Amino acid sequence: MHKPKRGDLTWRQPVVFAVATLVCTLLAIWAVVAAPVGSDAGAVTGVSGLYLAAAVYVPLALWFGVWGCLAGYLSCVFMGIYLNMPLPFVLVWALADFFEGFMPLMVYRSLKTRPVLTLKRPQVTYGVNLLLAAVLAASALALLYWGTWAFIATFIASIALVLVQAFAEDRKTWLTWLPIGVFLASIASGVFGVGAMAAFGNISLSAFPSVFFGWVLGDMIVLATLGTLLTVALTPLIVKSRFYVRRFFS
């Protein structure tokens, strides 16, 4: 009987895919209901200013390869169905969440970037991550009560804290994470997502800039805060497990 080796495609990847899809779907639905992005015409259905699911999409892709990307895609499809959106639109629109994970995955695998399993300065890093958690909470309050400029201030604070972590820990790891795992992922998602909304007539072209700004900025904040927290806390555990995907599917 053939015993699967580490790196083989086994039952573990589909199981991870199913669990990740469920978690992402719940986060996606909660985010768009609790914190929708507004435009001059009012709240935009399906768009959140603090889309917590985005913070999970990129780490999932880096941990579980294309399985993580597919979990992001399906979670957006299910969320769109829950919101009674037309299925043809949802199938295209959900590509935003697929590419949010897939773009960083392609870059990371191309650069052969390996996860760092040990911390050089754990006390500094844990302190930074506590501050990132506080910034995430402040972002939610800013979105709900304090207004746009306070929201932007939390974005600046989150980026500054990730830079502090980059200089405290492995610079290559975190200076790759910031432009690729935070900026590129968020912009790619915004282009596909808001572009689909404009193409299908869900928003007017005049609303595109404000919706795109809210989409991308919100994703950057959750990736810089919660995404960083998840990466620091869970990467060492997942990489050492048999669920970790080293390439794209296995």
C-alpha positions, 0 to 999 in steps of 0.5 A: 500500500502506497503511503502518501509522502509530504507534498502529495495530493491527499484528502487533507487538501479538500478538507482544508478547502471545505473548512476554509470556504465555510469560515470565509463565507461567514466572515464575508457575509458578516462584513458586508452586512455590518460595515458596507461601503457607501457612495453618493447613492447610498450603501453599496451592496456586497462591499465592506469598508472592513472586509475581514474575510480579505485578511484570511484570503492571502494567508490561506493562499500562502498556506494552502495554495490554490485551495485557499484561493478557491475557498476565497472565490466560493465564499464570495459566490455564496455571499453573493447568493445570500445577498440575492445577487444575480448568479452571472454577475456573482460568478465574475465578481467573485474573481476579486476574492480569488485573485486577492489570494492568487496574485500573492501566491504567484509572486511568493512561489516565483520568488521561492519565498519560504515562511520564517518559522522563528522570531528574532525579537519575539517581545517586539513582534508580539508588542507590535501585533498587540498594537495592530489588533488595537488599530484594527479595532480603531478602524472599525470605530472610525468606519462606524463613528469617526469618519474618513480621515480617522479611517485613513489614519488607522491605515497609516498606523497599520502600515507603519507598524508592519514596517516596524515589524519588518526591521525587527524580524526577517526583512525579506519576509515582511518587506515582501508581505507589505507590497505583495500580500497587502498592497498588490492583493488589495488593488488586484481585488479592487480592480476585479471587484469594483470593475465587475460592478461597474461593467454589470451596471451595479454601480455608476462610473461616477461612483467607481472612485469612491467604491474602489477607494473604500474597497482597497483601503479597507482590504489593506487595513485588514491585511496589514492588521489581522492578516499580519496577526494570523501570519505571525501566530499560525504560519509556524504551526501550519508549515510544520503540519501535513496540511501545508501546500508547498507548491500550488495544489500539493 
